[in-house]
Amino acid sequence: MATGRDIQLTKMVGEYLVAAELCRRGLLATTFAGNVPDFDIVAVTKSLRSIPIQVKASAKGDWHLRANSFLDIDYNEKTKTQRITRMKNLNRDLLYVFVKLKTNDKDKDQFYILRAKDLQGIIFNNYKEWLRKCGGKRPKNPKSMHTAIRLEDILGYQDNWNLLTEG
């Protein structure tokens, strides 16, 4: 089982790997070491466009998020059920970089880059399907807004670094 220290190290490694990769690609990048709630890195292009980036790193398994960061979800206390009411308005410039950390010396770290709106669509579809399967009532903790992003959800976004050089 991962300790708090292990989790913190995974987060830090992910952020620094992304910052280093951004610098390799000609962008300035600065990290904020978890002190900013909505992003971890700001990248600056040659044309001085600033891009906020949220990094999610995982050494193994899925990436864990809160669905209610992306969706308005109504919780009915009486029936203990959830219902998605709408998608939240997100920062249109915010990018997410999911990092799958290498697990041995033969592997390479993998990067999946997508717009917050694209991630929101994935979360909407996955969460809606999950609620459908369980009749809107989450089995263990009906109030939980936990959701996971699986690797297969974001495979099409691998090395999508061009999002940082567009427009």
C-alpha positions in Angstrom: 0.0 0.0 0.0 1.3 3.4 -0.9 2.1 5.8 1.9 1.5 9.5 2.0 5.2 10.0 1.2 5.0 7.7 -1.8 1.9 9.5 -3.1 3.7 12.9 -2.7 6.8 11.6 -4.5 4.7 10.4 -7.4 3.0 13.8 -7.7 6.3 15.6 -7.6 8.1 13.3 -10.1 5.1 13.8 -12.5 5.2 17.5 -12.2 9.0 17.8 -12.7 8.9 15.4 -15.6 6.2 17.5 -17.4 8.1 20.7 -16.6 11.3 19.2 -18.0 9.5 18.0 -21.2 8.0 21.4 -21.7 11.4 23.0 -21.5 12.8 20.5 -24.0 10.0 21.6 -26.3 11.0 25.3 -26.1 8.5 26.5 -23.5 9.3 28.1 -20.2 7.7 26.1 -17.3 7.4 26.8 -13.7 5.9 24.5 -11.0 4.0 25.5 -7.9 4.6 22.4 -5.7 0.9 21.9 -5.0 0.3 25.4 -3.7 -2.2 26.4 -6.4 -5.6 24.6 -6.4 -6.4 24.5 -10.1 -3.1 23.9 -11.8 0.4 22.7 -11.1 2.5 24.3 -13.9 2.3 27.4 -16.0 3.9 27.0 -19.4 4.8 30.1 -21.5 5.2 29.9 -25.2 7.6 31.9 -27.3 4.8 34.3 -28.2 4.2 34.8 -24.4 1.0 32.9 -24.2 0.5 31.4 -20.7 -1.0 27.9 -20.4 -2.1 26.5 -17.1 -1.4 22.8 -16.7 -2.8 20.3 -14.2 -0.6 17.2 -13.8 -1.9 13.8 -12.7 0.8 11.1 -12.2 0.4 7.4 -11.5 3.1 4.8 -11.0 0.5 2.0 -11.4 -3.2 1.8 -11.8 -5.7 4.5 -12.7 -5.7 8.2 -12.0 -8.3 9.4 -9.4 -10.3 12.5 -9.6 -13.5 14.0 -8.2 -16.4 14.0 -10.7 -17.9 17.1 -9.1 -14.9 19.1 -10.1 -16.1 18.7 -13.7 -19.9 18.1 -13.3 -22.7 19.5 -11.3 -24.1 16.5 -9.5 -27.3 16.5 -7.5 -27.4 14.2 -4.5 -30.9 13.2 -3.2 -30.6 12.6 0.5 -33.9 10.7 0.7 -33.1 8.2 -2.1 -29.3 8.3 -1.6 -29.0 8.7 -5.4 -26.9 11.0 -7.6 -27.9 12.6 -10.9 -25.7 14.7 -13.2 -27.4 18.0 -13.8 -24.9 19.7 -16.1 -21.2 20.1 -17.0 -19.4 22.9 -15.2 -17.8 25.8 -17.0 -14.1 25.2 -17.1 -11.1 27.3 -17.9 -10.9 26.9 -21.7 -7.0 27.2 -21.6 -6.5 24.6 -18.9 -4.7 21.5 -20.1 -4.3 18.2 -18.2 -1.2 16.0 -18.5 -1.6 12.5 -17.3 1.8 10.8 -16.6 2.2 7.1 -16.4 5.5 6.7 -14.6 7.9 4.0 -15.8 8.0 1.0 -13.6 11.4 -0.4 -14.7 14.6 0.7 -16.5 13.3 -0.7 -19.8 10.1 1.4 -19.8 9.7 5.1 -20.6 7.4 7.6 -18.9 4.3 8.2 -20.9 2.5 11.5 -21.3 -1.2 12.0 -22.2 -2.1 15.6 -22.9 -5.7 16.9 -23.3 -7.9 19.9 -22.8 -9.9 20.1 -19.6 -13.1 20.1 -21.8 -12.1 16.8 -23.4 -11.4 15.3 -20.0 -14.7 16.6 -18.8 -16.4 14.8 -21.7 -14.7 11.5 -20.7 -15.6 11.9 -17.1 -19.2 12.8 -18.0 -19.6 9.6 -20.2 -17.9 7.3 -17.6 -19.7 8.7 -14.6 -23.1 8.7 -16.4 -22.6 5.1 -17.3 -21.5 4.2 -13.8 -24.6 5.8 -12.3 -26.8 4.0 -14.9 -25.3 0.7 -13.9 -25.9 1.2 -10.2 -29.3 3.0 -10.5 -27.8 6.3 -9.4 -26.9 4.9 -6.0 -23.2 4.3 -5.4 -22.9 1.0 -3.5 -20.3 1.7 -0.8 -20.6 5.5 -0.2 -23.7 7.0 -1.9 -22.2 10.6 -1.4 -18.9 9.8 -3.0 -18.0 11.7 -6.1 -14.9 9.7 -6.9 -14.1 8.8 -10.4 -11.2 7.2 -12.2 -9.5 7.8 -15.5 -8.3 4.5 -17.0 -5.4 4.4 -19.5 -7.8 3.2 -22.2 -9.8 6.4 -21.7 -7.0 8.6 -22.8 -4.8 6.5 -25.2 -5.7 8.7 -28.1 -4.0 11.7 -26.3 -0.6 10.2 -25.9 2.2 12.7 -26.7 -0.4 15.3 -27.8 2.2 18.1 -27.1 0.9 20.1 -30.1 -1.8 21.4 -27.8 0.9 23.6 -26.3 2.0 25.1 -29.6 -1.5 25.7 -31.1 -3.0 29.2 -31.3 
